[in-house]
Amino acid sequence: MNNVVRSATHSPRQARGDIKPAQETLLPAVDIIEESNALKLVADMPGVTHETLKVELDNNMLSLEGEIALNMLEGLSALHAEVRGQRFARRFSLSHEVDSDAITASIVNGVLTITLPKKDSHRSRRIDVQAA
């Protein structure tokens, strides 16, 4: 009777606490928008806060990782939770046109916005045509 709710994906050994389930990683939904001078990457990461977010760039590989922070009232615990993943993670290979020194990022209400400025040599520009 102690196990009031048991998920169908858990084995009896997991229900007894003998084995801990592997931490699931979720892929955040991402929109990539191209502007004339930059690319904008917008990732939905609900439950992720500034404190639990990690954005790194290494060898033109952009990595996004965020731990989901579920706030429970003190002294309460959930009998059943449908949030399966504990973290978000996604990686992107950046092209040579991105100015990696000027990348900026912000997160508001679980929506991460990363601005990837283009190098001056890769920005579109208008060319004046001279009449002969």
SELUM-971147 format. One record per residue: residue number from 1; residue in three letters; x, y, z negated of N, C-alpha, C in turn. Coordinates in steps of 0.02 Angstrom, whole numbers, plus 50000, padded with zeros to 5 digits. Layout:
<r dodo="NUM" tiza="ALA" n_x="X" n_y="Y" n_z="Z" ca_x="X" ca_y="Y" ca_z="Z" c_x="X" c_y="Y" c_z="Z"/>
...
END
This chain:
<r dodo="1" tiza="MET" n_x="50041" n_y="49940" n_z="50000" ca_x="50000" ca_y="50000" ca_z="50000" c_x="50043" c_y="50063" c_z="50000"/>
<r dodo="2" tiza="ASN" n_x="50108" n_y="50057" n_z="49986" ca_x="50151" ca_y="50115" ca_z="49986" c_x="50160" c_y="50144" c_z="50056"/>
<r dodo="3" tiza="ASN" n_x="50157" n_y="50101" n_z="50107" ca_x="50163" ca_y="50125" ca_z="50176" c_x="50094" c_y="50141" c_z="50202"/>
<r dodo="4" tiza="VAL" n_x="50072" n_y="50202" n_z="50192" ca_x="50005" ca_y="50223" ca_z="50214" c_x="50003" c_y="50228" c_z="50290"/>
<r dodo="5" tiza="VAL" n_x="50055" n_y="50257" n_z="50320" ca_x="50057" ca_y="50266" ca_z="50392" c_x="50122" c_y="50235" c_z="50417"/>
<r dodo="6" tiza="ARG" n_x="50116" n_y="50195" n_z="50469" ca_x="50175" ca_y="50164" ca_z="50499" c_x="50173" c_y="50176" c_z="50573"/>
<r dodo="7" tiza="SER" n_x="50226" n_y="50202" n_z="50601" ca_x="50228" ca_y="50215" ca_z="50673" c_x="50238" c_y="50149" c_z="50710"/>
<r dodo="8" tiza="ALA" n_x="50208" n_y="50144" n_z="50769" ca_x="50215" ca_y="50084" ca_z="50809" c_x="50285" c_y="50075" c_z="50835"/>
<r dodo="9" tiza="THR" n_x="50325" n_y="50127" n_z="50837" ca_x="50392" ca_y="50122" ca_z="50864" c_x="50443" c_y="50101" c_z="50812"/>
<r dodo="10" tiza="HIS" n_x="50424" n_y="50098" n_z="50750" ca_x="50470" ca_y="50079" ca_z="50697" c_x="50464" c_y="50005" c_z="50682"/>
<r dodo="11" tiza="SER" n_x="50521" n_y="49974" n_z="50669" ca_x="50520" ca_y="49903" ca_z="50651" c_x="50506" c_y="49897" c_z="50576"/>
<r dodo="12" tiza="PRO" n_x="50488" n_y="49837" n_z="50551" ca_x="50477" ca_y="49828" ca_z="50480" c_x="50539" c_y="49845" c_z="50439"/>
<r dodo="13" tiza="ARG" n_x="50599" n_y="49833" n_z="50467" ca_x="50660" ca_y="49850" ca_z="50430" c_x="50668" c_y="49926" c_z="50423"/>
<r dodo="14" tiza="GLN" n_x="50647" n_y="49964" n_z="50476" ca_x="50649" ca_y="50037" ca_z="50471" c_x="50598" c_y="50061" c_z="50419"/>
<r dodo="15" tiza="ALA" n_x="50540" n_y="50029" n_z="50416" ca_x="50488" ca_y="50050" ca_z="50369" c_x="50511" c_y="50038" c_z="50297"/>
<r dodo="16" tiza="ARG" n_x="50550" n_y="49985" n_z="50286" ca_x="50576" ca_y="49972" ca_z="50218" c_x="50634" c_y="50018" c_z="50200"/>
<r dodo="17" tiza="GLY" n_x="50663" n_y="50050" n_z="50251" ca_x="50720" ca_y="50094" ca_z="50237" c_x="50786" c_y="50060" c_z="50247"/>
<r dodo="18" tiza="ASP" n_x="50787" n_y="49997" n_z="50272" ca_x="50850" ca_y="49961" ca_z="50282" c_x="50890" c_y="49992" c_z="50340"/>
<r dodo="19" tiza="ILE" n_x="50854" n_y="50015" n_z="50391" ca_x="50886" ca_y="50044" ca_z="50450" c_x="50856" c_y="50113" c_z="50461"/>
<r dodo="20" tiza="LYS" n_x="50899" n_y="50161" n_z="50473" ca_x="50875" ca_y="50228" ca_z="50489" c_x="50869" c_y="50234" c_z="50565"/>
<r dodo="21" tiza="PRO" n_x="50813" n_y="50262" n_z="50591" ca_x="50806" ca_y="50269" ca_z="50663" c_x="50857" c_y="50319" c_z="50689"/>
<r dodo="22" tiza="ALA" n_x="50879" n_y="50308" n_z="50751" ca_x="50927" ca_y="50354" ca_z="50782" c_x="50894" c_y="50422" c_z="50792"/>
<r dodo="23" tiza="GLN" n_x="50934" n_y="50474" n_z="50784" ca_x="50908" ca_y="50541" ca_z="50792" c_x="50895" c_y="50553" c_z="50867"/>
<r dodo="24" tiza="GLU" n_x="50834" n_y="50572" n_z="50884" ca_x="50817" ca_y="50584" ca_z="50953" c_x="50838" c_y="50654" c_z="50973"/>
<r dodo="25" tiza="THR" n_x="50862" n_y="50660" n_z="51035" ca_x="50881" ca_y="50724" ca_z="51063" c_x="50832" c_y="50741" c_z="51118"/>
<r dodo="26" tiza="LEU" n_x="50804" n_y="50801" n_z="51115" ca_x="50756" ca_y="50824" ca_z="51165" c_x="50791" c_y="50870" c_z="51214"/>
<r dodo="27" tiza="LEU" n_x="50769" n_y="50867" n_z="51277" ca_x="50792" ca_y="50915" ca_z="51328" c_x="50746" c_y="50975" c_z="51327"/>
<r dodo="28" tiza="PRO" n_x="50772" n_y="51035" n_z="51315" ca_x="50727" ca_y="51093" ca_z="51317" c_x="50706" c_y="51108" c_z="51389"/>
<r dodo="29" tiza="ALA" n_x="50645" n_y="51131" n_z="51397" ca_x="50622" ca_y="51155" ca_z="51462" c_x="50658" c_y="51219" c_z="51478"/>
<r dodo="30" tiza="VAL" n_x="50684" n_y="51225" n_z="51539" ca_x="50726" ca_y="51282" ca_z="51558" c_x="50702" c_y="51312" c_z="51623"/>
<r dodo="31" tiza="ASP" n_x="50700" n_y="51378" n_z="51625" ca_x="50689" ca_y="51416" ca_z="51687" c_x="50753" c_y="51454" c_z="51702"/>
<r dodo="32" tiza="ILE" n_x="50774" n_y="51454" n_z="51765" ca_x="50833" ca_y="51492" ca_z="51787" c_x="50810" c_y="51542" c_z="51839"/>
<r dodo="33" tiza="ILE" n_x="50823" n_y="51605" n_z="51825" ca_x="50799" ca_y="51660" ca_z="51867" c_x="50861" c_y="51696" c_z="51895"/>
<r dodo="34" tiza="GLU" n_x="50862" n_y="51706" n_z="51961" ca_x="50918" ca_y="51742" ca_z="51991" c_x="50898" c_y="51814" c_z="52003"/>
<r dodo="35" tiza="GLU" n_x="50939" n_y="51859" n_z="51977" ca_x="50932" ca_y="51930" ca_z="51989" c_x="50991" c_y="51952" c_z="52032"/>
<r dodo="36" tiza="SER" n_x="50991" n_y="52014" n_z="52054" ca_x="51044" ca_y="52037" ca_z="52098" c_x="51113" c_y="52037" c_z="52064"/>
<r dodo="37" tiza="ASN" n_x="51115" n_y="52049" n_z="51999" ca_x="51180" ca_y="52054" ca_z="51965" c_x="51191" c_y="52000" c_z="51912"/>
<r dodo="38" tiza="ALA" n_x="51142" n_y="51955" n_z="51902" ca_x="51150" ca_y="51904" ca_z="51850" c_x="51101" c_y="51847" c_z="51860"/>
<r dodo="39" tiza="LEU" n_x="51115" n_y="51793" n_z="51826" ca_x="51069" ca_y="51737" ca_z="51820" c_x="51042" c_y="51738" c_z="51749"/>
<r dodo="40" tiza="LYS" n_x="50978" n_y="51725" n_z="51741" ca_x="50948" ca_y="51721" ca_z="51674" c_x="50925" c_y="51650" c_z="51663"/>
<r dodo="41" tiza="LEU" n_x="50945" n_y="51622" n_z="51607" ca_x="50925" ca_y="51555" ca_z="51588" c_x="50880" c_y="51562" c_z="51527"/>
<r dodo="42" tiza="VAL" n_x="50818" n_y="51537" n_z="51532" ca_x="50770" ca_y="51542" ca_z="51478" c_x="50751" c_y="51471" c_z="51456"/>
<r dodo="43" tiza="ALA" n_x="50767" n_y="51454" n_z="51394" ca_x="50756" ca_y="51386" ca_z="51369" c_x="50706" c_y="51387" c_z="51311"/>
<r dodo="44" tiza="ASP" n_x="50656" n_y="51343" n_z="51315" ca_x="50607" ca_y="51337" ca_z="51261" c_x="50633" c_y="51287" c_z="51210"/>
<r dodo="45" tiza="MET" n_x="50647" n_y="51311" n_z="51149" ca_x="50674" ca_y="51269" ca_z="51096" c_x="50635" c_y="51282" c_z="51031"/>
<r dodo="46" tiza="PRO" n_x="50570" n_y="51262" n_z="51030" ca_x="50529" ca_y="51277" ca_z="50971" c_x="50558" c_y="51245" c_z="50908"/>
<r dodo="47" tiza="GLY" n_x="50557" n_y="51284" n_z="50854" ca_x="50583" ca_y="51259" ca_z="50790" c_x="50656" c_y="51274" c_z="50780"/>
<r dodo="48" tiza="VAL" n_x="50691" n_y="51299" n_z="50832" ca_x="50762" ca_y="51315" ca_z="50826" c_x="50768" c_y="51388" c_z="50806"/>
<r dodo="49" tiza="THR" n_x="50812" n_y="51402" n_z="50759" ca_x="50825" ca_y="51470" ca_z="50736" c_x="50896" c_y="51491" c_z="50753"/>
<r dodo="50" tiza="HIS" n_x="50910" n_y="51554" n_z="50743" ca_x="50977" ca_y="51581" ca_z="50756" c_x="51030" c_y="51541" c_z="50717"/>
<r dodo="51" tiza="GLU" n_x="51013" n_y="51522" n_z="50655" ca_x="51060" ca_y="51487" ca_z="50612" c_x="51074" c_y="51416" c_z="50635"/>
<r dodo="52" tiza="THR" n_x="51027" n_y="51384" n_z="50669" ca_x="51035" ca_y="51314" ca_z="50689" c_x="51052" c_y="51306" c_z="50762"/>
<r dodo="53" tiza="LEU" n_x="51067" n_y="51361" n_z="50797" ca_x="51081" ca_y="51360" ca_z="50868" c_x="51155" c_y="51365" c_z="50881"/>
<r dodo="54" tiza="LYS" n_x="51180" n_y="51326" n_z="50929" ca_x="51250" ca_y="51329" ca_z="50949" c_x="51252" c_y="51333" c_z="51025"/>
<r dodo="55" tiza="VAL" n_x="51283" n_y="51386" n_z="51052" ca_x="51292" ca_y="51396" ca_z="51123" c_x="51368" c_y="51401" c_z="51135"/>
<r dodo="56" tiza="GLU" n_x="51394" n_y="51357" n_z="51177" ca_x="51467" ca_y="51356" ca_z="51189" c_x="51481" c_y="51352" c_z="51263"/>
<r dodo="57" tiza="LEU" n_x="51538" n_y="51379" n_z="51283" ca_x="51562" ca_y="51375" ca_z="51351" c_x="51632" c_y="51346" c_z="51349"/>
<r dodo="58" tiza="ASP" n_x="51643" n_y="51291" n_z="51385" ca_x="51708" ca_y="51259" ca_z="51387" c_x="51719" c_y="51232" c_z="51458"/>
<r dodo="59" tiza="ASN" n_x="51771" n_y="51257" n_z="51491" ca_x="51787" ca_y="51236" ca_z="51560" c_x="51726" c_y="51242" c_z="51606"/>
<r dodo="60" tiza="ASN" n_x="51693" n_y="51299" n_z="51605" ca_x="51634" ca_y="51313" ca_z="51646" c_x="51576" c_y="51267" c_z="51632"/>
<r dodo="61" tiza="MET" n_x="51575" n_y="51234" n_z="51574" ca_x="51519" ca_y="51192" ca_z="51553" c_x="51484" c_y="51228" c_z="51495"/>
<r dodo="62" tiza="LEU" n_x="51421" n_y="51250" n_z="51507" ca_x="51382" ca_y="51285" ca_z="51457" c_x="51341" c_y="51233" c_z="51418"/>
<r dodo="63" tiza="SER" n_x="51350" n_y="51232" n_z="51352" ca_x="51314" ca_y="51184" ca_z="51310" c_x="51267" c_y="51220" c_z="51263"/>
<r dodo="64" tiza="LEU" n_x="51205" n_y="51196" n_z="51260" ca_x="51155" ca_y="51222" ca_z="51214" c_x="51137" c_y="51167" c_z="51165"/>
<r dodo="65" tiza="GLU" n_x="51140" n_y="51180" n_z="51101" ca_x="51121" ca_y="51132" ca_z="51050" c_x="51085" c_y="51169" c_z="50994"/>
<r dodo="66" tiza="GLY" n_x="51029" n_y="51141" n_z="50972" ca_x="50992" ca_y="51173" ca_z="50918" c_x="50957" c_y="51121" c_z="50876"/>
<r dodo="67" tiza="GLU" n_x="50964" n_y="51129" n_z="50811" ca_x="50930" ca_y="51085" ca_z="50763" c_x="50860" c_y="51113" c_z="50749"/>
<r dodo="68" tiza="ILE" n_x="50811" n_y="51069" n_z="50749" ca_x="50743" ca_y="51090" ca_z="50735" c_x="50735" c_y="51098" c_z="50660"/>
<r dodo="69" tiza="ALA" n_x="50713" n_y="51157" n_z="50639" ca_x="50702" ca_y="51171" ca_z="50568" c_x="50628" c_y="51166" c_z="50553"/>
<r dodo="70" tiza="LEU" n_x="50608" n_y="51113" n_z="50519" ca_x="50538" ca_y="51106" ca_z="50499" c_x="50532" c_y="51126" c_z="50426"/>
<r dodo="71" tiza="ASN" n_x="50494" n_y="51177" n_z="50414" ca_x="50487" ca_y="51202" ca_z="50345" c_x="50427" c_y="51170" c_z="50312"/>
<r dodo="72" tiza="MET" n_x="50441" n_y="51134" n_z="50258" ca_x="50388" ca_y="51104" ca_z="50217" c_x="50383" c_y="51143" c_z="50152"/>
<r dodo="73" tiza="LEU" n_x="50324" n_y="51147" n_z="50125" ca_x="50316" ca_y="51180" ca_z="50061" c_x="50352" c_y="51140" c_z="50008"/>
<r dodo="74" tiza="GLU" n_x="50379" n_y="51174" n_z="49960" ca_x="50418" ca_y="51142" ca_z="49907" c_x="50375" c_y="51090" c_z="49870"/>
<r dodo="75" tiza="GLY" n_x="50402" n_y="51031" n_z="49861" ca_x="50367" ca_y="50979" ca_z="49825" c_x="50322" c_y="50936" c_z="49867"/>
<r dodo="76" tiza="LEU" n_x="50315" n_y="50953" n_z="49933" ca_x="50272" ca_y="50914" ca_z="49977" c_x="50314" c_y="50876" c_z="50027"/>
<r dodo="77" tiza="SER" n_x="50290" n_y="50818" n_z="50048" ca_x="50322" ca_y="50780" ca_z="50101" c_x="50267" c_y="50753" c_z="50147"/>
<r dodo="78" tiza="ALA" n_x="50284" n_y="50744" n_z="50210" ca_x="50235" ca_y="50723" ca_z="50260" c_x="50225" c_y="50647" c_z="50257"/>
<r dodo="79" tiza="LEU" n_x="50163" n_y="50625" n_z="50261" ca_x="50148" ca_y="50554" ca_z="50267" c_x="50158" c_y="50532" c_z="50340"/>
<r dodo="80" tiza="HIS" n_x="50144" n_y="50578" n_z="50386" ca_x="50151" ca_y="50564" ca_z="50457" c_x="50170" c_y="50629" c_z="50492"/>
<r dodo="81" tiza="ALA" n_x="50221" n_y="50625" n_z="50534" ca_x="50241" ca_y="50683" ca_z="50573" c_x="50249" c_y="50662" c_z="50646"/>
<r dodo="82" tiza="GLU" n_x="50221" n_y="50701" n_z="50691" ca_x="50225" ca_y="50684" ca_z="50762" c_x="50284" c_y="50717" c_z="50797"/>
<r dodo="83" tiza="VAL" n_x="50323" n_y="50756" n_z="50761" ca_x="50384" ca_y="50784" ca_z="50789" c_x="50436" c_y="50729" c_z="50786"/>
<r dodo="84" tiza="ARG" n_x="50456" n_y="50705" n_z="50845" ca_x="50502" ca_y="50648" ca_z="50847" c_x="50574" c_y="50669" c_z="50851"/>
<r dodo="85" tiza="GLY" n_x="50589" n_y="50721" n_z="50889" ca_x="50658" ca_y="50742" ca_z="50896" c_x="50680" c_y="50786" c_z="50839"/>
<r dodo="86" tiza="GLN" n_x="50742" n_y="50783" n_z="50824" ca_x="50770" ca_y="50825" ca_z="50771" c_x="50814" c_y="50880" c_z="50800"/>
<r dodo="87" tiza="ARG" n_x="50828" n_y="50876" n_z="50865" ca_x="50872" ca_y="50925" ca_z="50895" c_x="50860" c_y="50930" c_z="50970"/>
<r dodo="88" tiza="PHE" n_x="50880" n_y="50987" n_z="50998" ca_x="50880" ca_y="50998" ca_z="51070" c_x="50952" c_y="51000" c_z="51094"/>
<r dodo="89" tiza="ALA" n_x="50964" n_y="50976" n_z="51154" ca_x="51031" ca_y="50981" ca_z="51183" c_x="51025" c_y="50980" c_z="51259"/>
<r dodo="90" tiza="ARG" n_x="51066" n_y="51022" n_z="51291" ca_x="51067" ca_y="51024" ca_z="51365" c_x="51133" c_y="51055" c_z="51386"/>
<r dodo="91" tiza="ARG" n_x="51159" n_y="51032" n_z="51443" ca_x="51222" ca_y="51058" ca_z="51469" c_x="51213" c_y="51079" c_z="51541"/>
<r dodo="92" tiza="PHE" n_x="51250" n_y="51132" n_z="51560" ca_x="51247" ca_y="51158" ca_z="51628" c_x="51318" c_y="51171" c_z="51652"/>
<r dodo="93" tiza="SER" n_x="51331" n_y="51152" n_z="51714" ca_x="51395" ca_y="51167" ca_z="51746" c_x="51387" c_y="51234" c_z="51781"/>
<r dodo="94" tiza="LEU" n_x="51429" n_y="51283" n_z="51762" ca_x="51424" ca_y="51350" ca_z="51791" c_x="51468" c_y="51356" c_z="51852"/>
<r dodo="95" tiza="SER" n_x="51446" n_y="51395" n_z="51900" ca_x="51485" ca_y="51406" ca_z="51961" c_x="51538" c_y="51459" c_z="51948"/>
<r dodo="96" tiza="HIS" n_x="51583" n_y="51466" n_z="51996" ca_x="51637" ca_y="51515" ca_z="51990" c_x="51611" c_y="51587" c_z="51996"/>
<r dodo="97" tiza="GLU" n_x="51550" n_y="51597" n_z="52017" ca_x="51524" ca_y="51665" ca_z="52025" c_x="51503" c_y="51697" c_z="51958"/>
<r dodo="98" tiza="VAL" n_x="51500" n_y="51659" n_z="51904" ca_x="51478" ca_y="51685" ca_z="51839" c_x="51538" c_y="51716" c_z="51802"/>
<r dodo="99" tiza="ASP" n_x="51528" n_y="51776" n_z="51776" ca_x="51579" ca_y="51809" ca_z="51735" c_x="51573" c_y="51782" c_z="51664"/>
<r dodo="100" tiza="SER" n_x="51613" n_y="51732" n_z="51648" ca_x="51606" ca_y="51697" ca_z="51584" c_x="51622" c_y="51741" c_z="51524"/>
<r dodo="101" tiza="ASP" n_x="51660" n_y="51794" n_z="51533" ca_x="51677" ca_y="51839" ca_z="51477" c_x="51620" c_y="51886" c_z="51459"/>
<r dodo="102" tiza="ALA" n_x="51569" n_y="51892" n_z="51501" ca_x="51515" ca_y="51940" ca_z="51489" c_x="51448" c_y="51906" c_z="51474"/>
<r dodo="103" tiza="ILE" n_x="51448" n_y="51841" n_z="51459" ca_x="51386" ca_y="51805" ca_z="51445" c_x="51357" c_y="51828" c_z="51378"/>
<r dodo="104" tiza="THR" n_x="51291" n_y="51839" n_z="51377" ca_x="51257" ca_y="51858" ca_z="51314" c_x="51198" c_y="51810" c_z="51303"/>
<r dodo="105" tiza="ALA" n_x="51179" n_y="51803" n_z="51239" ca_x="51123" ca_y="51759" ca_z="51222" c_x="51084" c_y="51787" c_z="51164"/>
<r dodo="106" tiza="SER" n_x="51017" n_y="51773" n_z="51165" ca_x="50975" ca_y="51793" ca_z="51109" c_x="50919" c_y="51742" c_z="51102"/>
<r dodo="107" tiza="ILE" n_x="50894" n_y="51733" n_z="51041" ca_x="50839" ca_y="51687" ca_z="51029" c_x="50785" c_y="51723" c_z="50990"/>
<r dodo="108" tiza="VAL" n_x="50723" n_y="51718" n_z="51014" ca_x="50665" ca_y="51749" ca_z="50981" c_x="50609" c_y="51698" c_z="50981"/>
<r dodo="109" tiza="ASN" n_x="50586" n_y="51680" n_z="50921" ca_x="50531" ca_y="51632" ca_z="50914" c_x="50541" c_y="51567" c_z="50953"/>
<r dodo="110" tiza="GLY" n_x="50603" n_y="51541" n_z="50952" ca_x="50617" ca_y="51478" ca_z="50985" c_x="50628" c_y="51482" c_z="51059"/>
<r dodo="111" tiza="VAL" n_x="50630" n_y="51542" n_z="51087" ca_x="50644" ca_y="51551" ca_z="51159" c_x="50713" c_y="51581" c_z="51166"/>
<r dodo="112" tiza="LEU" n_x="50759" n_y="51542" n_z="51194" ca_x="50828" ca_y="51563" ca_z="51203" c_x="50836" c_y="51594" c_z="51272"/>
<r dodo="113" tiza="THR" n_x="50864" n_y="51654" n_z="51275" ca_x="50877" ca_y="51688" ca_z="51338" c_x="50952" c_y="51699" c_z="51344"/>
<r dodo="114" tiza="ILE" n_x="50982" n_y="51672" n_z="51396" ca_x="51053" ca_y="51681" ca_z="51409" c_x="51061" c_y="51719" c_z="51474"/>
<r dodo="115" tiza="THR" n_x="51099" n_y="51773" n_z="51472" ca_x="51113" ca_y="51812" ca_z="51532" c_x="51183" c_y="51794" c_z="51556"/>
<r dodo="116" tiza="LEU" n_x="51187" n_y="51772" n_z="51618" ca_x="51250" ca_y="51751" ca_z="51649" c_x="51266" c_y="51801" c_z="51705"/>
<r dodo="117" tiza="PRO" n_x="51303" n_y="51855" n_z="51689" ca_x="51318" ca_y="51906" ca_z="51739" c_x="51361" c_y="51877" c_z="51796"/>
<r dodo="118" tiza="LYS" n_x="51348" n_y="51901" n_z="51856" ca_x="51389" ca_y="51880" ca_z="51913" c_x="51452" c_y="51924" c_z="51916"/>
<r dodo="119" tiza="LYS" n_x="51506" n_y="51895" n_z="51940" ca_x="51567" ca_y="51934" ca_z="51951" c_x="51553" c_y="51986" c_z="52005"/>
<r dodo="120" tiza="ASP" n_x="51588" n_y="52042" n_z="52001" ca_x="51577" ca_y="52096" ca_z="52050" c_x="51584" c_y="52071" c_z="52121"/>
<r dodo="121" tiza="SER" n_x="51631" n_y="52026" n_z="52133" ca_x="51643" ca_y="52002" ca_z="52201" c_x="51586" c_y="51959" c_z="52227"/>
<r dodo="122" tiza="HIS" n_x="51540" n_y="51936" n_z="52183" ca_x="51484" ca_y="51894" ca_z="52204" c_x="51416" c_y="51928" c_z="52200"/>
<r dodo="123" tiza="ARG" n_x="51415" n_y="51991" n_z="52183" ca_x="51352" ca_y="52028" ca_z="52180" c_x="51332" c_y="52051" c_z="52249"/>
<r dodo="124" tiza="SER" n_x="51268" n_y="52050" n_z="52262" ca_x="51246" ca_y="52074" ca_z="52327" c_x="51251" c_y="52150" c_z="52329"/>
<r dodo="125" tiza="ARG" n_x="51268" n_y="52175" n_z="52386" ca_x="51273" ca_y="52248" ca_z="52394" c_x="51251" c_y="52266" c_z="52465"/>
<r dodo="126" tiza="ARG" n_x="51229" n_y="52327" n_z="52471" ca_x="51206" ca_y="52351" ca_z="52536" c_x="51265" c_y="52378" c_z="52575"/>
<r dodo="127" tiza="ILE" n_x="51267" n_y="52361" n_z="52638" ca_x="51320" ca_y="52386" ca_z="52682" c_x="51290" c_y="52435" c_z="52731"/>
<r dodo="128" tiza="ASP" n_x="51315" n_y="52496" n_z="52730" ca_x="51291" ca_y="52548" ca_z="52776" c_x="51317" c_y="52533" c_z="52847"/>
<r dodo="129" tiza="VAL" n_x="51272" n_y="52539" n_z="52894" ca_x="51290" ca_y="52528" ca_z="52964" c_x="51295" c_y="52596" c_z="52998"/>
<r dodo="130" tiza="GLN" n_x="51352" n_y="52607" n_z="53031" ca_x="51364" ca_y="52670" ca_z="53066" c_x="51334" c_y="52666" c_z="53137"/>
<r dodo="131" tiza="ALA" n_x="51302" n_y="52719" n_z="53158" ca_x="51277" ca_y="52722" ca_z="53227" c_x="51334" c_y="52741" c_z="53273"/>
<r dodo="132" tiza="ALA" n_x="51339" n_y="52710" n_z="53331" ca_x="51394" ca_y="52724" ca_z="53377" c_x="51382" c_y="52784" c_z="53420"/>
END
